[in-house]
Amino acid sequence: MKRMNKYKILPFKALAAALPVIFSLAGCVSELGSEVPAPELITLQVEEGGSIICKSGDSFENTSFEIELPNSEIIPVSISRSVPTRAAVVDTLLNPLQELWLWAKLTDDGSDYISGHDLDPEGKYWATGHYWPKDRSLSFLACSSSASELGFSPDIAMSAGGELSCSFDYTVAKGSGEYDGRDAEVQADILLGMTFKRNAEGKEVPVKLHHALSAVRFVVGSMPYGITLKSIGFSNLYSKATCTVNGELAALNFDWSAHSEKVSYSQSFNQPMNMDDNIGGSQHTFVLIPQEFSTDDAQLEIGFTIKGRPYVLKKSLNSILSGSKLDPDHIYTFRIGIPDEIDIKVDDDVASNVKSNIRITNTGFGPGYIRMALVGNWVNSHGIIIAPWLPEDGEFEGWNPAWEQRSDGFYYYKNVALGGETVPAPFDKYTLTTKDHDGQTLYLSVMTQIIHASCYNIWPNRPSEWKWPISTP
């Protein structure tokens, strides 16, 4: 008889928070070395806004779903709301803007006044080298990227009222060569902002930059010992689309359409999973085309190992994301959590009168301590127990010193068993030698029990080697 519990729970905690990074462009001068702005020279002053815009509380959903592992076991998974993150892919503190591209059109006739001028910062100022046109107003488009190049060319139009709109085609990058399998590292964040009908009389020209794409990052929730993240990826996501931009300041609107070319993105890791870690940092944040998911084709895939045992978890983004879509100007934070649960499984081989190859495995995710007892009975042809089994009914070979018999009759494994670990067998084999039970059958079971390592002291006959907390390589 062998005993095994089959329930393990692996919760995901996901959050979608909108984090527009807000900047302003002010009319001032740096070329003249003066603290007093010259009103006729256009100079940009880029500052980080202090507000954080998050989705309202009722926009989050507490849902649950299941993930099927390669061995066909079903694991329940849950999504719950978490605390919004302050991090953004590009901001002036953690990842400051390096370049800014500027366009401006005259509002009275729509002609170009500044066309794709690549600006470099001078301290907190961005000097344009352009002067205000006399008695005329301008509408501005500013763009930036976390990459060294902007990566797109906006097609700019102006309405009769002097309001700009723009559109551009964009393709999210995939890694190649030394960056093969490191797609998140080569994906650029792009930002745009517009403001309309400004002139030299205004002291400041405010432009708020917004993220045109969707960012997805991962942090670690509650994790047992011994888990190593191997990869995070997405399959069947659109890689190309056309973006149309309307509005100004905080009311900027991104409309993504004409989606095409589904691809897979992945980012490889070899990272231990420690609670609250930002997995890979901001350079490993995926930056993706905003898109909707009406089917289950688009998948989130997470690969990790527990004591060398591989898992690949897959789930459709349609079932995970609130609204079944990735919105522009949002950063989505997925908190990956695996509970410290333990479980146990035992297998062995029996051939004729020999029991061998005993395999005792912690099938949970958390660390545990294990004890074992041998229990057997002699049974006649009618299934009636005739006599208990005695160790002297046979011979043991190869007792493992990692197992220690205590006064309660149990054999205790002296080391901790991490999640997924198969511990060394207590003995190599047991061979029946008795002549006293001819015509009878021996039912000899390896009975095992496991407790979480933090509960080590509930068994009074435990080995002295048991302790908590534990340390692992």
N, C-alpha and C positions, 0 to 999 in steps of 0.2 A: 504494500500500500504506500502510495506516495501522495504527499499533500502539497498543493500549490494554489495560491490566490492569484487572480488574473487582472485585478483592477489597478490601473495607473492613470493619473491625471496630469496632463501637460497644458497649462493655461497660457494663452497669449493675452497680453493686455495692450490694446491699441488706442492711439489718440490721434485725432486730426485737428491741428490747431493752425489758424491763419496767422502768419507772422509777416506782414508787410514791413520791410525796413524803410523808415521814413527819413528823407533828406530834405534840405531846402537849398535853393539857389538864391543868393542875395546879391544885389548890385553894390559892389565895392571894388577897391583897386588894390593890387599888390605890386604892380610894376613900379609905381612911384614911391614905394616904401612908406606910404602914409597911412595912418589909422583912419583918416577921413576919406570916405569914398568920393571919387570924382564922378559926377552923375553921368557924364557922356561916355565913359568907358565901361564895357560889359565885362564883369569879372564874376565868376561863380564861387560861392562859398558853400561847401557841402558839409552838412551836419547830420548827425544821427538823431532821429526823433526819439522821444522818450516813451511813447505809448506803445503798448502791445495789443493788437487786436486778435481776440480769440473767438471761436465759435461759441454761441450761447450754450448754457448748460443743457437745455433741452434738446440740443442737436446731437448729443451723444446717445449711442444706443448700447445697452447692456445685452449682448447676444451670446449665443454659444453655438459651436459646431464641432465636428469630429474630424480628426486627421487619421488617415490609414497608413500604417507603417508598412515597410516592405514585407514583414512576416505576417501581414493580414490582420494584425491586432488593431483594434479600434481604440483610439485615445480621445476622450472628451477634451475639448479646448474651449476656453471662454475668453471673451473680450470684455474689458471693463474700462471705465473712464479713469484717466490718470491726471496728474498735475501738469499743466502746460509747461513746455520748455521755453527758455529765454533764447536759446541758440538759434541763429539763422545762418544760412549758407554764406552770405556776404553781409557783413556789417562793419561799421567803422572802428569797432573795438577788437574783435577776434580775427577778422579777415578784411582789412581796410581796402577800399577801392583804390586801384592803381591807375586806371585810365577812365576817361569819360569822353564819349563822342557826342557832339552837339550839332543840331540842325535848327535853323530859324527861318521863318518865312515872313515877309511883309504882309500885314493883314489887309491892306487896301487893294493889292493887286495879285497876291499869292506868289510873287516871285521869290526866288531863293536869296537869302541874305547871308546865312552861314550854312555850309553844306558838308556835314560829316567831319567837322573839325575834331581832330584827336587831341584832347587836352591832357596836360600833365599837371599834377598838383604842385603847388608851392606852399608848403605848410598846410593850412586849412583852406587856402584859396585855390581856385581853378581859373587861371587867366585865359581869356579868349583872344585878346589882341584886337577885338572888334569894338567899334564905337556905336552908340545908339544912333539910329537915323533921326534926323531932325524932324520933329513934329509928326512922326510916324510910329506905329506900334508893331510889335513882333509877337509871333506865337512860336513857342520853343518845343523841341523834342530832345530829350537827353537819354542816352543809352549807356549801359556799362556791362561788363562781363567779368567773371572771375578768371577768365583765360586772358592770354596776352592779346588775342584778336577778338573782335566783336562777334564774328561768326555768322553774321547775316547783314543784308543791306535793306533797310526799310524803304518801302515805296510810300511816299508821303503825299497826302492830298489835303486841300484846304476847302472848307465850305465858304459860301458867300458871306457868312458872318464872322469869318476869321478863325474858325475852330479847325484844328488839325485832326487828321486820322492817319493811321499808317498800317501797312500790312507787310508781312515778310514770311518767307518759307524757312523752315528750320528742321534740322536733323540732329537727333541726340546721338552723341558719339559712342562708339564701341572701342574698347582697347585692342591693340594689335601689337605684334612683336613682343617686347619685354612687358608690355601692359596687357597681354592676352589674359583674359580671365580677371582683369582688374578694371572693369568698366566704370565703376563709380569714381575712380581716380581721374578719369579723363573727361568726365561730364561737366560742362561749364554751367554756371548759374548766370542768367541774363536778366537785366533790370532795365525798365523803361519808365519815363515820366514825361508828362506834357503839361504845359500851362499856356494860356491863350491871352492875346491882346494886352501885352505889357509894354510900357513905354518908360522913358527916362525919368518921368515925374515920380514914379513909384520908388520908394526907398529900397524895397526888396522884391525880387522875382522868385516866388516860391515854386519849387518843383519837387514833388514827392516821388521817389523811385519805388517801383513795385516789381516783384518777381514774376516774370512771365511764365515760368515753368512750375512744376510741382516737385517738391523735395521730399524724400523719404529717408529717414534715419532710424537707427535701431539702438536701443539701450537694453541693459541686462536687468531683469527683475530678480526675484528670489531664485537662487541657483544652488543645487547640491555641489559637493566636491567632485572633482575629476571630469568636468565637462569641458570639451574643447570645441570651439566653433570652427568649422571648416569653410563654409561658404554661405552667402546669401545671394539670392537671385530672383529674377522675374522672367517668366516665359510668356510669349505671345502678346507682347505690348507693341503698340504702334510706335515707330521710331521717327516718322515724318509727319508734318502737318503744316497748315498755313494759319498764321495768327493775324487777326485784325484787332487793332487797338483804337479805342475811342475814349473820350472823356478827359478830364484833367484832375490834377491834384489827388485827393483821396478818392475821387469818383472814377478813377481809371478802370476801364473794362477790357478784359482780354477775351476774345472769341476765337477758339481754336476749331478749325474745320479741315476738310479734305485730308483726313487721316489715311496713311498708307504705310506699307512695308512693316509687317509684324516681325519682331526679332526677340531674342532672349538676351537679358543682361545678367551678369554675375560679378561678384566680388569675392575673391578668395581670401581666406584668413587662416591663421593658425593660432588662435587667441583663447586663452583660458577665460571662462565666463565668470566674472566677478560682479556682484550686485552693484547696480547703478553705473557701471561702466558705460560710457558712450562708445559703442562698438566702432572701432576704427577712426573715431574723430570726424571732424567736418570734411576732411578730404575723402572719406568713404561714404559720404551722403550721396544717394542716388538722386539725380536731377532728371526728371522725366517729362515727356509730352503730356499735358493735361488731356484726359480722355475718360469716356464713360465705359462701363462694363455691363452689357446686357446679357452676356452668356458667361459660362464658367471657363472659357478658354484661357484667359489671362490668369496666371498662377504666381503666388508667392512661394518660393522654395528655400528652405533653410536646412543646411547640412551640418551635422555635428557628430562628435564621437563621445561615448562614455566608456572610459577604460578600453579604448580601441574598438568598441562596438559601434558601427556606423548607423546613423539615422538620417533619412531625408524626409522632412516634413513638407507637405504640399497642401495648399488651400487656395481656392479661387479668390481673387480680389473682389469679385462681385459679391461674395458672401461676407467678406471682412469689412469693407469700407462702408461707412455710413453714406447713403446716397448712391452707392455703387459707382463712384467716380473719383478721379483725382482732379482737384480744382487748381487753377493757377493761383499763385501768390499764397500758397499754403505749404506748410511743412508738416509732414505726418510722422509722428514718432510711435514706433512699435516697441512695446516693452515685452521682451521675451522672458517668460517665467516658467520654471519647472519646479514643482514641489519636492520637498525632501521626503518622498515616500519610499518605503522599502518593501520588497516582496521576495519570495524565495521559490526556487524550483530545484528538484533533484531528479537525476536520471542515473541509471546504471545498466550494466550488461550482465545477463545471466546465461551461462552455457553449461548444460548438464548440471554438475554439482559445484560450479564455481561462480561466485559473484565478483565482478571486477569493474574497473573503469567508472568509478563513482564520480559524478559531476554535480556539484552543488553551486548554484548561481544566485546571486542577488539580482533579480530581474527588475528591481525598482531603479530609481534615479538617485536616491540618497545613500549615504554610508550606513552600514549596519554591522552588528556583531552576531555571530552564528554559533549555535550549539546543536549537537547531533546525538541521537540515541539509536541503538539497534534493538528492534522489537520483532519477535518472531514466535510462531506457533507451528506445531506439527498437527496436520489435519488428515483424517482418514478419507476413504473414497466417498463417503457420504457428506463430507464437508464439516464434520464434527471435530472440534479441537480435542486432541488426545493428550497433548503435553506441551509445555512451554519450551521454546528454544533455549539452549544453553550454549555459551561461547565455546565450551569444550566439545561440542558436537562437530567441530571442525578446526581448521587451523588458519590463523591470520598471517599474512605476509606483508612486510613493508609498511609498518605503522609510521605515520608521518609525525615528527616531533612538533610540528606546528599545531597539532591537536593534542589537548591535554585532558585526561579524564579526571573529573573532580568527584568529591564525596557523594554527590547526588546521583551519580551514575551517568551523567551527561559527559560527552566529549565536547570541549570548547575550542573553537578556532581562535588562536591567540591574537590574530591580526584583524584589522578592520577590512571589511569587504565593501569596496566602492560600488556604485551603481553599475550594473552590467557585468560585474566581475565574477568569473568562475574561480572558486578557491581551490587550492590543492586538495586532492583526495585524502581522506583520513587514513586510508590503507590501500595497498595495491590490489589485494584480492583476498577472498575468503573461500576455502575449499572444505566441503563436507567430508568427514572421515568416519562418522559414527556408523555402527552396524545395528543400532538399537531400534531403528524406526523403518524397517523394511516394509514396503507397501504403503508408506505414508508420504505426504508432501509437506515440505517446509515452506512456509510463507515468511520470508525474512525481509523486513522493511527498514530502510534508512530514514528515520523520522528526523526532520529538521525544524528549527525555529530560528527566527531572526528578529532582532529589535533594532530600532534606530540607535546609532552610536551615541547620541546625546542621552539615551536612557540606559546606559551601560550598567548603572548601579542597581537596577531593579532585580537582577539575578545575584543573590548573595554569594554564590559559589564561583563567581566570575574569576578569570585569570587576572593576575596582577598587571599584565600588559595592557589591559583595557583602560581607556581614558577618554576624556572629552574636555576641550576640543581636540580634534585630531589634526595632524599635519600630513600633507601628501606631497609627493615630488612635484 
